[in-house]
Amino acid sequence: MAKHSSKRKFEKPHAHRDTHDQGIKAKKHLGQHFLGDESVAKDIADTLTYVGYSHVLEIGPGTGVLTKYLLEKPTHLSVMDLDRESIAYLQSAFTLEHKLNDEHFTVLEADFLRYDLDTIYPGEQLAITGNFPYNISTQIVFKTIEHKERIPEFTGMFQKEVAARICADHGSKTYGIMSVLVQAFYDAEYLFTVPPTVFIPPPKVDSGVLRLKRKEGYQDIGCAQEMLFKVVKMAFQQRRKTLRNSLKGMGLSDEFREREILTRRPEQISVQEFIALTAAITEDIATS
């Protein structure tokens, strides 16, 4: 079951453009909103437990506000960004200011969604964190699931509604595809809400910080991952209909279609029930 932490309180002032944007212009097409509040940056750095891995990848470091707090942790840090201005700053002024070397810090100019993660710390476990661009944040989560065997922990900042959706429990209006597919493999915890005033420039909505911790049994959840994704997506495509209607296209047997669970709507089905249902559907299809 997902966890939800208490509401975080903020002290003014928040973001200060003169001290935190480093003269780097936020690019709208990259979805950039630079973090400008030191206390939030420190708290995000503290969301990782640093247990079970010795490498961290920060996505979208921007002006390095979160980066400098991650560097205080007992880990090797790699940062990845598409913005050449940010990369140039992190490779020069930031590196000199913090007296960094390749032994502890690596700067990568790359698109995380296109990057081959096997080239970062090959064969090693790594955690992911960051102030994620809103426009690709869900894709970052799906890529994390894809590489879950190497990513035991994941934290970061999302648009609040997206973070809440990922951590939602069944029965909630926000419970959906992301909730089920993430929580099948990770324990999800919504940590705290962040107001627009801590960013440069400020977005129009609140943000939320979450933590995902990989489950011990992630390698064998009880059903095939591809089939789980198919069942969950079909179920939520017609959210207001019962599973009996939304899963018509699965080719289920008449006997199977009489099961009680198919009389319910998808938001009423827990993650474990979706896993059990997927395994049962797989068996029904194989024997029909």
N, C-alpha and C positions, 0 to 999 in steps of 0.2 A: 504494500500500500504506500502511496506517495506521502511524504511528510510536508507540512507547511509550518514555517517558523513565524515567530512574532514580528510585528511591523517594526521596521528600523526607524529611528529618529535622526533628524539632520540638524546641524547647527549652521547658521549663516556666518560669513558669506560662503558661497559655493564656488563656481568656476570663475577664474580670473584670466581673461584673455591675454593680458600682458605677460603673465608668467607661465602659462601652460600651453599656448598654441605654437610656441617656438617659431613664429612667423610662417608656419605652414598653413596653407589655405585648405579648409575642408572641402572635398570634392563631392558634389551632390550625386554624381553618377556612380561613386563608390560607396554611397550610403554612409559617409563619414560624419560622426558627431564625436569630437575628441573629448575624452574624459578630462575634466578640469578640477576635480575635487580630490585632494590628497587622502582624505579619510575614507572615501569610497574606494579609491585605488588600493589602499592598504587592506581594507576589508575583503576585497575581491581576491587579493593575493593570499589572504588567510583562509579562503574557502577550500583550497586544496589541502589534503592531509599530508602529502609527501611521503606516504607509506606504500611500499610495494613497487616503487619506480624511482629512478634517479634522473629522469629527463622530463622537461616540460616544453610544450610548444605553445607560444602565445600567437593567436591569430589577430591581425589588425592592431599592431601596437601603436600606430599613429605617432604621437609625440612622446611616447615612452613613459607616460605618467604611471601606468600600471607596471610597466617593465622594471622600473627601478626597485619596486617593492618585491617583485618576483626574484630579482637578483640577490636579495637578502636571504633567500631560502637555500637549503642545502641541496642544490640541483644544478644540472647543466641546462641552460635556457636557450632555446631557439625562438626567434621571432620571425613571422612571415607577413609580408604586406605587399600589396600591388602598387601602392603610391610611391613613385620614385622620389618625391620630396621627402617623405618619411624615411625611406630607405637611406637616402643620402645623409640625413640628419643622424639616424641611428648608427650609421657606419663611421661617422666622423665626430661631430661635436659631442654626441651622447657617449660614444665609446671612450673618447679622451677624458671627458668629465668624470666618468665612473671608473677609469683606469681598467678597462676590460681587455681580455684577450680571448683567443679562440678556444682556450681550455675550458672557459666557463660560459661563453656567449657567442651565438651564431646569428647573423642577420641574413634572411632569405628573401629575395625579391621574387615572389611567386603568387599564383592563384591557388589557394588551398583546395578548391574544388577540382582543379585539374592536376594537382601535384601528386606524384607517386610517393605515398607515405613510407613505402618500403625503403626509400633512400635516406630517411631520417632515422638515425639510431637503429640501423638494421638489426632485427631480431630482439630488440630491447622493448620493454614496456615504457610507455610515455603517457603523460597527462596532457590534456588540452584545456586552455583557458583563454579568455579574451573579452573585450568589449566588442561584440560581434556586430557587423553591419546588418541592419534590419533586413535588407533585401536578400540576403543569402543565409540568414541564420538557420532556417529550417533545413536547408541543404547541407549545412555544416553538421547538423545533428544526424541526418541520414548517412552522411559519409562516416561519422563516428560509429554508428551502428554497423556499417559495412566492415569497419576495421576494429570491431570490438575486441578481438583477440589480442590486440596490442594496446588498447586504451582502457585501463582499469578505472580511470577517473576523469571527469569532465566538469568544468564549472564555467560560468560566464554570464554576461549580461545580454538580455534579449529585450525586445518589445514586451511590456508586461503581459499582454494578453497571450503572447506566444509561450512565455515561460509558464504562465498559469495553466495553459492548455497541456503542455508537456507533463506537468506534475499533477494534473487533475485525477481524481478518483472517479470510479463509475458511479452513476447517479447524478453527476454534476452536468450542468449545461455545457461546460467547456470540455468535457471528456470526449475524446475523438481519436482519430487515426494516430496522431502523434503520441497521445497518452499511452495507447496500447502497445505500439511498436517499440517505444522507448522503454516502457516499464516491463516489457517481456524480458529484457536483458539487463536493465539498470534499475537500482533504487533511486527514485527521483525525489528531490527535496527543494521546495521553493524557499529561498533564504531571506530575501528582503527586497523591498520596492525602492526605486531610485527616481527622484523627480527630474523633470527636464532641465532644471536650473544648474545641474552639475556638469552639463555638456557645453561644448563650444563647436558649432552653434547649438542652441537648445532644440531638441525635437518637439513635436506637437503632443507627444504622449509620454506616459510614465514608462519606465523600464523595470525589469525584474531580474534578479540574480538567482540562479539555481545551481544545484550540484547533482551530478549523476555518479553513482558508485556501482561499478559492475557487480552483478550477482555472482555468487560462487558457482551456481549451476548453469551459467550462461551458455556453456558448450552443448548442453543437452536439455532444452527446456521442455521437451515432451512432444514436440511436433516439428515438422520441417519449416524452416524460416520462410521460404518462398511461398509455401501454401498459407502460412499465417498472414503474410502481407496481403495475399490475394483475398482471403476471407474477410479480413478487417476492412480493406478498402471497399469491397463490394457491400459490406454491411453498412458502412457509414455514408456511402454514396446516396442512399435513400434513408436518411436519418430518422424520419418520422414513420417509416414502415417497419413491420415486424421482420425478423430475420427470415421467416418463411417466404415472404415476398421478395426481400432484397437478395436472397441467395438462390433464387429460382435458376439462375444461369449456371449453377454448380452441377446440375444433373443429378440431384439427390434421389434416392429411392423413395417410393411412396411411404414405406415403413419409417424411414428416417425422418421424413417431413412431418410425422405426427409427434415428434419429440417436443416436450414442454418448452425447452429452451428457445425453440424457433417461434414461440408465440410472443417473445419479448422483443423490445427495440434495442438497438446496439448500445445505447448509453446505459442500459440496465445490466450489461454483461461485464463482469470483472475481467481483468487481464488473464487470470488463471482459467476462467471459464472459456475465454476465447481460445486459449491454448488447448484445453481439453476438447472443445468443439472442433477445432481444426484437425486434431488427431482423429476424432470420430468421423469427420467428413472424409478424410483421406482413406480411412478403412472402408467406409461405405462405398466410395467411388471404386475402390480396388476390387470389391467383392460383388458389385452390382452387375 
